[in-house]
Amino acid sequence: MRIGVASGRYATQIHRALSQRIGIEADIVPPDADAKTYDLILAVDDEIVPTGTETRRYITHHATQASEWNVVAGRYLLATATEKGTKNAVAVPLPLTTLPSVRPSETGVALLQSEQTEDLTATLTTAGHQVLDIDDPQVGIVIDSATLTSEIEPLRKAMSEEKIVIAMLSNPAATDTIHHKSDGYLVSGYDELLAAVQELTTNDFERQRIGFEARRTIATTNWSRVTRALLLNDRKGIPDLEQFSYLPARKRWKDRLGHAHKWHSAHYINGSYLEFDGQTVDVSNLSQLRKMSIAVAVGRRDPCTNDS
């Protein structure tokens, strides 16, 4: 099988991952290459590709215009992939590789670009915090103040460098990646944001711990997983996450989706049904063992008790 990789961002990483797979010959190709000599063309976002053969794309940006959204860099992009007409789109986190930090995480603060940058800079300065350029070596705390979907790449890049990202709960790109107070911070407003900055700048242990966990979160990803997903064709047997009668598949996919999946926060009520945001799933006819599995999946230790 011969595959062309569109020249551009991450072309080298994708080409290297493909070259490690048995039976695949891969080349990095310019837009004017003869596409007919390739079985498949892989590209990232809106990169221009040779025409004449099937193209599959890895989407890392929510504003990408291409119609092929075969593999996306976050679960929050799956709905858009469906709207684009992609059947059975796959979510694989964006891999980023940086060298391990050789010194403790710093206390400097930097902002990712958003419409609130100017006001937030003034607020932070008034509170006694120095706002620096994001590439300044003194930066150890990065604020993504976007209230809607932001770019996932700079967010994950900061995490890979052991910088602590503070982002808004209303930003799906952030909530899809960050576990609050585990590998970053998720806040609801400026008051919580300032409190988080104050805690991180004064608590050296917490800053080092979260910085380490942030880099470890990104380190668990790799380009082999991305290319494997791009090579999949006509995926079959994807479990419906809301069908609790398929408990083994439900548990397996819940483990992958983790905190980002809505039913993770459901209420298990009287051993009869699950409730979340006005939706209910009747589980009264399931066996006790299956009810126990559901209870564990949504965070309850014992479905026979009323406490959580």
Secondary structure by P-SEA (a helix, b strand, c coil): cbbbbccccaaaaaaaaaaacccbbbbbccccccccccccccccccccccccbbbbbbccccccccccccccccccaaaaaaaacccbbbbbcbbbbbcccccccccbbbbccccaaaaaaaaaaaacccccccccccccbbbbcccccccaaaaaaaaaacbbbbbbcccccccccccccccbbbbccaaaaaaaaaaaaacaaaaaaaaaaaaaaaaaccaaaaaaaaaccccccccccccccaaaaaaaaaaaacccccccccccccccccccccbbbbcccccaaaaaaaaaaacccccccccc
